[in-house]
Amino acid sequence: MMRHVLLALLLVLAACSEEPAAPPAANESVERPTAPGPEAPLPTPKAPSPAVDASTIPAAFRGEWNRTTADCGTGNNDSRLRIEAKRLRFYESSGDVVAVHGEGRTITVRARYSGEGETWEDARSFTLSQDGNTLSADGIERARCR
């Protein structure tokens, strides 16, 4: 039995090994890479792409948002939302940004929240209107405060 196992193992190993490449025939030419001469320009290295911070909310979304602009700056409305680069502040809770996904007019922000004696982690999607003056999130449309 052991002999059959060893034979099977040898057959598997033999099947997996690569055959060495055959040398070129006498009438075949072999292309060898050449270094660029003094007349050949060296390739220009690509500039590094700008760093993207996946934990920062884009500037277009930042500011104070409220269901009615009359309540802007007062804190009188429980729909108030203040968006900072790394923090979301709601009426009775706030969250530190963990990650931001998306681009353009819609992003999803994952944050660690605390409020009313509790802590939790959640993701929320935010969509800006074409003119950037209305923010939709959680089924609520808020106007940009000026």
Stockholm file with secondary structure:
# STOCKHOLM 1.0

chainA/1-146         MMRHVLLALLLVLAACSEEPAAPPAANESVERPTAPGPEAPLPTPKAPSPAVDASTIPAAFRGEWNRTTADCGTGNNDSRLRIEAKRLRFYESSGDVVAVHGEGRTITVRARYSGEGETWEDARSFTLSQDGNTLSADGIERARCR
#=GR chainA/1-146 SS CHHHHHHHHHHHHHHHSCCCCCCCCTTCCCCCCCCCCTTSCCCCCCCCCCCCCTTSCCGGGCEEEESSGGGTTTCCSTTCEEECSSEEECSSCEEEEEEEEEETTEEEEEEEEEETTEEEEEEEEEEECTTSCEEEETTEEEEECC
#=GC SS_cons         CHHHHHHHHHHHHHHHSCCCCCCCCTTCCCCCCCCCCTTSCCCCCCCCCCCCCTTSCCGGGCEEEESSGGGTTTCCSTTCEEECSSEEECSSCEEEEEEEEEETTEEEEEEEEEETTEEEEEEEEEEECTTSCEEEETTEEEEECC
//
